[in-house]
Amino acid sequence: MSVENEIEQRLRAGLELIEYRLENESHMHSGDRMDTHFKLVAVSPAFEGKRLVQRHQMIYGLLSELMQNPIHALAMHLHTPEEWQATQGFVPASPNCMGGSKADKH
């Protein structure tokens, strides 16, 4: 099963998702490993009354086995349905990678 499918399966099993988007952003980062950098947009009533850190903890809990390997980075945009409606579905673009790879020659 692909990393993307595994993430989606775990999140859908653990949360009621009104909106779900997952972008593989590995191509934006140095190195030759793929399926390591992702941007997640999730809208769920389960986030209501939760601070941002609590929402992140919920996602980390559902993906705990994947967070060390293969996932290296996970940008999260987590909203309640009301918040999502207020943002009109806007999700900021991810910045370009500023880091280097151990394989880069200095």
MDTraj code that builds the backbone (N, CA, C; nanometers):
import mdtraj as md
import numpy as np

residues = "MET SER VAL GLU ASN GLU ILE GLU GLN ARG LEU ARG ALA GLY LEU GLU LEU ILE GLU TYR ARG LEU GLU ASN GLU SER HIS MET HIS SER GLY ASP ARG MET ASP THR HIS PHE LYS LEU VAL ALA VAL SER PRO ALA PHE GLU GLY LYS ARG LEU VAL GLN ARG HIS GLN MET ILE TYR GLY LEU LEU SER GLU LEU MET GLN ASN PRO ILE HIS ALA LEU ALA MET HIS LEU HIS THR PRO GLU GLU TRP GLN ALA THR GLN GLY PHE VAL PRO ALA SER PRO ASN CYS MET GLY GLY SER LYS ALA ASP LYS HIS".split()
xyz = np.array([
    [0.0852, -0.1173, 0.0000],
    [0.0000, 0.0000, 0.0000],
    [0.0900, 0.1238, 0.0000],
    [0.0522, 0.2253, -0.0775],
    [0.1320, 0.3473, -0.0834],
    [0.1205, 0.4239, 0.0482],
    [0.2164, 0.5105, 0.0733],
    [0.2152, 0.5919, 0.1941],
    [0.0899, 0.6790, 0.1959],
    [0.0564, 0.7389, 0.0810],
    [-0.0626, 0.8232, 0.0723],
    [-0.1886, 0.7460, 0.1102],
    [-0.2017, 0.6255, 0.0583],
    [-0.3192, 0.5433, 0.0893],
    [-0.3229, 0.5034, 0.2362],
    [-0.2075, 0.4747, 0.2914],
    [-0.2002, 0.4369, 0.4331],
    [-0.2417, 0.5546, 0.5221],
    [-0.1935, 0.6742, 0.4887],
    [-0.2315, 0.7935, 0.5656],
    [-0.3817, 0.8137, 0.5582],
    [-0.4364, 0.8096, 0.4377],
    [-0.5797, 0.8316, 0.4218],
    [-0.6617, 0.7262, 0.4959],
    [-0.6237, 0.6017, 0.4849],
    [-0.6965, 0.4942, 0.5517],
    [-0.6979, 0.5145, 0.7039],
    [-0.5836, 0.5493, 0.7606],
    [-0.5754, 0.5683, 0.9065],
    [-0.6568, 0.6890, 0.9524],
    [-0.6500, 0.7989, 0.8757],
    [-0.7234, 0.9181, 0.9160],
    [-0.8737, 0.8992, 0.9003],
    [-0.9163, 0.8355, 0.7938],
    [-1.0605, 0.8122, 0.7741],
    [-1.1154, 0.7134, 0.8774],
    [-1.0327, 0.6214, 0.9223],
    [-1.0763, 0.5263, 1.0255],
    [-1.0878, 0.5937, 1.1620],
    [-1.0064, 0.6979, 1.1841],
    [-1.0029, 0.7600, 1.3156],
    [-1.0804, 0.8893, 1.3298],
    [-1.1189, 0.9502, 1.2173],
    [-1.1872, 1.0794, 1.2209],
    [-1.3010, 1.0830, 1.1196],
    [-1.4034, 1.1579, 1.1528],
    [-1.5040, 1.1914, 1.0524],
    [-1.4476, 1.3089, 0.9743],
    [-1.4186, 1.2889, 0.8470],
    [-1.3570, 1.3929, 0.7656],
    [-1.4586, 1.4528, 0.6694],
    [-1.4778, 1.5834, 0.6798],
    [-1.5659, 1.6568, 0.5898],
    [-1.4899, 1.6928, 0.4626],
    [-1.3637, 1.7258, 0.4802],
    [-1.2738, 1.7587, 0.3687],
    [-1.1408, 1.6916, 0.3979],
    [-1.0793, 1.6362, 0.2945],
    [-0.9505, 1.5691, 0.3096],
    [-0.8695, 1.5940, 0.1836],
    [-0.7507, 1.6444, 0.2027],
    [-0.6562, 1.6614, 0.0922],
    [-0.5180, 1.6235, 0.1436],
    [-0.4467, 1.5515, 0.0628],
    [-0.3093, 1.5167, 0.0972],
    [-0.2233, 1.5382, -0.0263],
    [-0.1231, 1.6212, -0.0123],
    [-0.0306, 1.6470, -0.1219],
    [0.1056, 1.5903, -0.0873],
    [0.1599, 1.5134, -0.1795],
    [0.2955, 1.4631, -0.1637],
    [0.3889, 1.5731, -0.2123],
    [0.4624, 1.6326, -0.1204],
    [0.5523, 1.7428, -0.1537],
    [0.6990, 1.6999, -0.1521],
    [0.7226, 1.5709, -0.1606],
    [0.8597, 1.5191, -0.1553],
    [0.9466, 1.5755, -0.2673],
    [0.8860, 1.6004, -0.3819],
    [0.9617, 1.6522, -0.4966],
    [1.0185, 1.7921, -0.4708],
    [0.9658, 1.8612, -0.3697],
    [1.0116, 1.9964, -0.3378],
    [1.1338, 1.9952, -0.2458],
    [1.1808, 1.8784, -0.2084],
    [1.2885, 1.8664, -0.1113],
    [1.4064, 1.7929, -0.1720],
    [1.5240, 1.8206, -0.1180],
    [1.6446, 1.7588, -0.1705],
    [1.6526, 1.6130, -0.1289],
    [1.7359, 1.5416, -0.1956],
    [1.7522, 1.3989, -0.1681],
    [1.6736, 1.3172, -0.2683],
    [1.6974, 1.1890, -0.2667],
    [1.6336, 1.1029, -0.3654],
    [1.5177, 1.0207, -0.3089],
    [1.4852, 1.0399, -0.1809],
    [1.3745, 0.9645, -0.1218],
    [1.2425, 1.0309, -0.1562],
    [1.1473, 0.9513, -0.1914],
    [1.0141, 1.0030, -0.2218],
    [0.9183, 0.9545, -0.1137],
    [0.7986, 1.0124, -0.1134],
    [0.6955, 0.9749, -0.0166],
    [0.7396, 0.9995, 0.1275],
    [0.8014, 1.1170, 0.1495],
    [0.8487, 1.1503, 0.2836],
    [0.7951, 1.2834, 0.3354],
    [0.7550, 1.3733, 0.2454],
    [0.7091, 1.5075, 0.2822],
    [0.5669, 1.5276, 0.2309],
    [0.4746, 1.5617, 0.3230],
    [0.3343, 1.5739, 0.2849],
    [0.2721, 1.7000, 0.3437],
    [0.1679, 1.7476, 0.2764],
    [0.0844, 1.8558, 0.3292],
    [-0.0565, 1.7998, 0.3407],
    [-0.1105, 1.8088, 0.4611],
    [-0.2427, 1.7553, 0.4917],
    [-0.3405, 1.8685, 0.5191],
    [-0.4559, 1.8600, 0.4558],
    [-0.5692, 1.9463, 0.4882],
    [-0.6787, 1.8527, 0.5373],
    [-0.7246, 1.8747, 0.6590],
    [-0.8310, 1.7910, 0.7148],
    [-0.9320, 1.8805, 0.7860],
    [-1.0586, 1.8561, 0.7551],
    [-1.1680, 1.9290, 0.8186],
    [-1.2544, 1.8250, 0.8887],
    [-1.2721, 1.8442, 1.0201],
    [-1.3465, 1.7462, 1.0978],
    [-1.4169, 1.8120, 1.2158],
    [-1.5391, 1.7680, 1.2441],
    [-1.6044, 1.8159, 1.3654],
    [-1.5305, 1.7719, 1.4915],
    [-1.4459, 1.6711, 1.4807],
    [-1.3683, 1.6240, 1.5962],
    [-1.2708, 1.7304, 1.6465],
    [-1.2407, 1.8298, 1.5635],
    [-1.1478, 1.9361, 1.6033],
    [-1.2164, 2.0470, 1.6834],
    [-1.3480, 2.0444, 1.6893],
    [-1.4203, 2.1496, 1.7610],
    [-1.3826, 2.1476, 1.9085],
    [-1.3536, 2.2668, 1.9615],
    [-1.3154, 2.2804, 2.1015],
    [-1.1720, 2.2398, 2.1307],
    [-1.0966, 2.2043, 2.0288],
    [-0.9569, 2.1620, 2.0470],
    [-0.8629, 2.2733, 2.0014],
    [-0.7593, 2.2956, 2.0802],
    [-0.6536, 2.3879, 2.0385],
    [-0.5741, 2.3240, 1.9254],
    [-0.4981, 2.4063, 1.8548],
    [-0.4214, 2.3567, 1.7413],
    [-0.3275, 2.2429, 1.7812],
    [-0.2600, 2.2571, 1.8941],
    [-0.1671, 2.1527, 1.9373],
    [-0.2429, 2.0218, 1.9647],
    [-0.3628, 2.0299, 2.0181],
    [-0.4427, 1.9092, 2.0429],
    [-0.4846, 1.8431, 1.9118],
    [-0.5149, 1.9239, 1.8123],
    [-0.5498, 1.8694, 1.6801],
    [-0.4305, 1.7964, 1.6196],
    [-0.3136, 1.8592, 1.6311],
    [-0.1922, 1.7946, 1.5793],
    [-0.1667, 1.6628, 1.6528],
    [-0.1861, 1.6635, 1.7837],
    [-0.1649, 1.5417, 1.8608],
    [-0.2597, 1.4300, 1.8161],
    [-0.3813, 1.4668, 1.7800],
    [-0.4770, 1.3677, 1.7305],
    [-0.4243, 1.3018, 1.6025],
    [-0.3732, 1.3846, 1.5111],
    [-0.3203, 1.3327, 1.3849],
    [-0.1958, 1.2491, 1.4100],
    [-0.1047, 1.2999, 1.4930],
    [0.0157, 1.2227, 1.5254],
    [-0.0198, 1.0881, 1.5877],
    [-0.1221, 1.0861, 1.6702],
    [-0.1643, 0.9603, 1.7307],
    [-0.2123, 0.8601, 1.6274],
    [-0.2870, 0.9074, 1.5290],
    [-0.3381, 0.8180, 1.4247],
    [-0.2279, 0.7713, 1.3297],
    [-0.1239, 0.8525, 1.3144],
    [-0.0164, 0.8201, 1.2198],
    [0.1147, 0.7828, 1.2879],
    [0.1097, 0.7544, 1.4169],
    [0.2322, 0.7377, 1.4955],
    [0.3323, 0.6409, 1.4338],
    [0.2864, 0.5303, 1.3819],
    [0.3790, 0.4311, 1.3266],
    [0.4461, 0.4783, 1.1981],
    [0.3864, 0.5767, 1.1321],
    [0.4422, 0.6264, 1.0062],
    [0.5308, 0.7490, 1.0245],
    [0.5254, 0.8112, 1.1424],
    [0.5906, 0.9404, 1.1597],
    [0.7432, 0.9335, 1.1628],
    [0.8012, 0.8262, 1.2025],
    [0.9470, 0.8151, 1.2013],
    [0.9970, 0.7661, 1.0671],
    [0.9198, 0.6800, 1.0078],
    [0.9553, 0.6232, 0.8786],
    [0.8280, 0.5646, 0.8195],
    [0.7837, 0.6062, 0.7083],
    [0.8503, 0.6823, 0.6033],
    [0.8298, 0.8341, 0.6089],
    [0.7361, 0.8844, 0.6904],
    [0.7088, 1.0282, 0.6892],
    [0.8212, 1.1032, 0.7605],
    [0.8772, 1.2001, 0.6907],
    [0.9805, 1.2854, 0.7482],
    [0.9208, 1.4189, 0.7914],
    [0.8252, 1.4705, 0.7129],
    [0.7628, 1.5991, 0.7437],
    [0.6158, 1.5958, 0.7045],
    [0.5335, 1.6542, 0.7910],
    [0.3898, 1.6600, 0.7656],
    [0.3393, 1.7986, 0.8042],
    [0.3106, 1.8803, 0.7028],
    [0.2511, 2.0120, 0.7265],
    [0.1014, 1.9901, 0.7411],
    [0.0435, 2.0431, 0.8486],
    [-0.0982, 2.0176, 0.8759],
    [-0.1787, 2.1462, 0.8792],
    [-0.2904, 2.1435, 0.8104],
    [-0.3893, 2.2509, 0.8112],
    [-0.5196, 2.1854, 0.8555],
    [-0.5519, 2.2022, 0.9830],
    [-0.6624, 2.1287, 1.0453],
    [-0.7703, 2.2268, 1.0884],
    [-0.8919, 2.2043, 1.0405],
    [-1.0013, 2.2986, 1.0642],
    [-1.1283, 2.2279, 1.1093],
    [-1.2083, 2.3019, 1.1835],
    [-1.3457, 2.2591, 1.2065],
    [-1.4246, 2.2970, 1.0816],
    [-1.5436, 2.2401, 1.0618],
    [-1.6233, 2.2798, 0.9457],
    [-1.6501, 2.4307, 0.9405],
    [-1.6762, 2.4922, 1.0549],
    [-1.7022, 2.6363, 1.0591],
    [-1.5782, 2.7167, 1.0189],
    [-1.4621, 2.6764, 1.0688],
    [-1.3373, 2.7441, 1.0326],
    [-1.3092, 2.7295, 0.8829],
    [-1.3343, 2.6115, 0.8308],
    [-1.3101, 2.5842, 0.6894],
    [-1.3979, 2.6735, 0.6020],
    [-1.5214, 2.6867, 0.6421],
    [-1.6140, 2.7724, 0.5681],
    [-1.5663, 2.9183, 0.5743],
    [-1.5192, 2.9613, 0.6901],
    [-1.4716, 3.0995, 0.7063],
    [-1.3482, 3.1279, 0.6207],
    [-1.2626, 3.0275, 0.5995],
    [-1.1422, 3.0469, 0.5175],
    [-1.1725, 3.0326, 0.3692],
    [-1.2940, 2.9905, 0.3376],
    [-1.3365, 2.9657, 0.1993],
    [-1.2442, 2.8653, 0.1306],
    [-1.1924, 2.7719, 0.2093],
    [-1.1091, 2.6654, 0.1540],
    [-0.9680, 2.7066, 0.1172],
    [-0.9246, 2.8214, 0.1669],
    [-0.7884, 2.8670, 0.1350],
    [-0.6860, 2.7867, 0.2133],
    [-0.5866, 2.7386, 0.1414],
    [-0.4741, 2.6682, 0.2029],
    [-0.3469, 2.7338, 0.1500],
    [-0.2612, 2.7847, 0.2383],
    [-0.1393, 2.8514, 0.1903],
    [-0.0458, 2.7536, 0.1194],
    [0.0260, 2.8090, 0.0234],
    [0.1264, 2.7288, -0.0466],
    [0.2410, 2.6981, 0.0479],
    [0.3001, 2.5841, 0.0295],
    [0.4157, 2.5468, 0.1107],
    [0.5389, 2.6199, 0.0602],
    [0.6281, 2.6590, 0.1513],
    [0.7513, 2.7259, 0.1079],
    [0.8445, 2.6263, 0.0403],
    [0.9339, 2.6781, -0.0390],
    [1.0355, 2.5934, -0.0997],
    [1.1309, 2.5440, 0.0079],
    [1.1858, 2.4288, -0.0141],
    [1.2809, 2.3702, 0.0806],
    [1.4053, 2.4565, 0.0868],
    [1.4459, 2.4901, 0.2068],
    [1.5666, 2.5704, 0.2256],
    [1.6818, 2.4846, 0.2783],
    [1.6528, 2.3598, 0.3087],
    [1.7540, 2.2719, 0.3655],
    [1.8340, 2.2030, 0.2573],
    [1.9370, 2.1397, 0.2992],
    [2.0205, 2.0656, 0.2076],
    [2.0132, 1.9177, 0.2345],
    [2.0796, 1.8447, 0.1553],
    [2.0848, 1.7001, 0.1707],
    [2.2260, 1.6633, 0.2138],
    [2.2364, 1.5557, 0.2867],
    [2.3691, 1.5083, 0.3257],
    [2.4501, 1.4719, 0.2022],
    [2.3800, 1.4455, 0.0909],
    [2.4483, 1.4089, -0.0319],
    [2.5018, 1.5317, -0.1053],
    [2.4542, 1.6523, -0.0687],
    [2.5024, 1.7740, -0.1343],
    [2.6494, 1.7966, -0.0996],
    [2.7236, 1.8413, -0.1975],
    [2.8651, 1.8758, -0.1762],
    [2.8730, 2.0214, -0.1360],
    [2.9447, 2.0514, -0.0303],
    [2.9550, 2.1894, 0.0198],
    [3.0807, 2.2549, -0.0301],
])
top = md.Topology()
chain = top.add_chain()
for i, resn in enumerate(residues, 1):
    res = top.add_residue(resn, chain, resSeq=i)
    for name in ("N", "CA", "C"):
        top.add_atom(name, md.element.get_by_symbol(name[0]), res)
traj = md.Trajectory(xyz[None], top)
